[in-house]
């Protein structure tokens, strides 16, 4: 008889407990925000890496533009000379122009393509900095008990975030760039 009563009580109390107290414990999770743009702007190594990338990008862009200019010049010369050329000479000139244009396109892809040299250089220069920031955020999160850290600069879903939960300056201090 006591077991029947206990079962009835548990059938009522257990769902009541799950629906009443469990959501309260879930809401006790701690959250924090960081502003990755702000952090990166205050990391000198990131600024140096960006400057290096800009310089190398300009250099490579100039190489690509030089090939495109050569192809354009070759085409203009071809148009001016075409009336004096035989069919074989025209065909040879057209092939030279197409080869130059292809060389420019190939060089552009080599430097600026999805797996190109600029991508690889960016990975080599920026990834260690991002890893360092990630580790600092992780340490602070574990120390303070944060369940979730959001980047306010990249997430368009954040409409408002209290400055009290922004740990960007703390991350910078952890990295040795105190503010």
C-alpha positions in Angstrom: 0.0 0.0 0.0 2.8 2.4 0.9 4.5 1.6 -2.5 1.3 2.6 -4.3 1.2 5.9 -2.5 4.9 6.5 -3.2 4.4 5.7 -6.9 1.4 8.1 -7.1 3.4 10.8 -5.3 6.4 10.3 -7.6 4.2 10.4 -10.7 3.1 13.8 -9.6 6.2 15.2 -7.9 8.8 14.1 -10.5 7.2 15.8 -13.5 6.4 18.9 -11.3 10.1 19.0 -10.3 11.4 18.5 -13.9 9.2 21.3 -15.3 9.6 23.7 -12.3 13.1 23.4 -11.1 15.2 22.1 -14.0 14.6 25.3 -16.1 15.8 27.4 -13.2 19.1 25.4 -13.0 19.5 25.7 -16.8 19.2 29.5 -16.6 22.0 29.7 -14.1 24.5 29.2 -16.9 26.9 32.0 -17.3 27.6 33.8 -20.6 30.1 36.3 -21.8 30.8 38.4 -24.9 34.0 39.4 -26.6 34.5 41.8 -29.5 37.0 40.0 -31.7 37.5 43.1 -33.9 38.4 45.2 -30.9 40.8 42.5 -29.6 42.5 42.1 -32.9 42.9 45.9 -33.4 44.8 45.9 -30.0 47.1 43.0 -30.8 50.2 44.5 -32.5 51.2 41.1 -34.1 47.8 41.0 -35.9 48.4 44.6 -37.3 51.9 43.6 -38.5 50.5 40.4 -40.1 47.8 42.5 -41.9 50.5 44.9 -43.1 52.6 42.1 -44.4 49.6 40.6 -46.2 48.7 43.9 -47.8 52.2 44.4 -49.0 52.5 41.0 -50.6 49.0 41.3 -52.0 49.9 44.6 -53.7 53.1 43.1 -55.1 51.2 40.0 -56.5 48.4 42.2 -57.9 51.0 44.3 -59.7 52.4 41.1 -61.3 48.9 40.0 -62.5 48.2 43.5 -63.8 51.5 43.6 -65.7 50.5 40.4 -67.5 47.1 41.8 -68.2 48.6 45.0 -69.6 50.9 43.0 -71.8 48.0 41.0 -73.2 46.0 44.2 -73.8 49.0 45.8 -75.6 49.5 42.7 -77.7 45.8 42.8 -78.6 45.9 46.5 -79.6 49.0 45.9 -81.7 47.3 42.9 -83.3 44.2 45.0 -84.2 46.5 47.6 -85.8 48.6 45.1 -87.7 45.9 42.5 -88.6 45.2 43.9 -92.1 48.9 43.3 -93.0 49.1 39.8 -91.5 48.5 36.4 -93.2 46.0 34.0 -91.7 48.9 32.0 -90.2 50.4 35.1 -88.6 47.0 36.2 -87.3 46.4 32.8 -85.8 49.9 32.8 -84.1 49.3 36.3 -82.7 45.9 35.3 -81.4 47.4 32.3 -79.7 50.1 34.5 -78.1 47.5 36.9 -76.8 45.4 34.0 -75.4 48.4 32.4 -73.8 49.3 35.7 -72.1 45.7 36.2 -70.9 45.7 32.6 -69.6 49.0 33.2 -67.9 47.5 36.2 -66.1 44.5 34.3 -65.1 46.6 31.3 -63.8 48.8 33.7 -61.9 45.8 35.4 -60.3 44.4 32.0 -59.3 47.8 30.9 -57.9 48.0 34.0 -55.7 44.4 34.9 -54.9 42.4 31.7 -55.4 40.6 29.8 -52.6 43.7 27.7 -51.9 46.2 30.3 -53.2 49.4 31.8 -51.8 47.6 34.7 -50.1 45.3 32.2 -48.3 48.2 30.1 -47.2 50.2 33.2 -46.1 47.2 34.5 -44.1 46.8 31.1 -42.4 50.5 31.1 -41.5 50.4 34.6 -40.1 47.0 34.9 -38.5 46.2 31.4 -37.3 48.7 31.5 -34.4 47.3 34.8 -33.2 43.7 33.5 -33.4 44.8 30.3 -31.5 46.4 32.4 -28.8 43.2 34.5 -28.4 41.1 31.3 -28.4 43.3 29.8 -25.6 43.0 33.0 -23.6 39.2 33.0 -23.9 39.1 29.4 -23.0 41.2 29.9 -19.9 39.1 32.8 -18.7 35.9 30.9 -19.4 37.1 27.9 -17.4 38.2 30.1 -14.6 35.0 32.1 -14.4 32.6 29.2 -15.3 31.3 30.6 -18.6 29.2 28.1 -20.5 29.2 30.2 -23.7 31.2 33.1 -25.0 29.8 34.9 -28.1 31.6 37.2 -30.5 29.5 40.4 -30.7 31.4 41.6 -33.8 30.5 38.7 -35.9 27.1 37.6 -34.7 24.4 39.7 -36.2 21.9 38.0 -33.8 23.1 40.0 -30.8 21.1 43.1 -30.5 22.3 44.2 -27.1 25.0 42.8 -24.8 25.7 44.3 -21.4 29.2 45.7 -21.0 29.4 43.9 -17.7 29.6 40.5 -19.5 32.1 41.8 -22.2 35.5 40.2 -21.4 37.4 41.7 -24.3 39.7 43.8 -22.1 40.3 40.8 -19.9 41.3 38.7 -22.9 43.7 41.5 -24.0 45.2 41.5 -20.5 45.6 37.7 -20.6 47.5 38.1 -23.9 49.8 40.8 -22.3 48.2 43.8 -24.0 46.5 45.3 -21.0 44.0 48.0 -21.2 
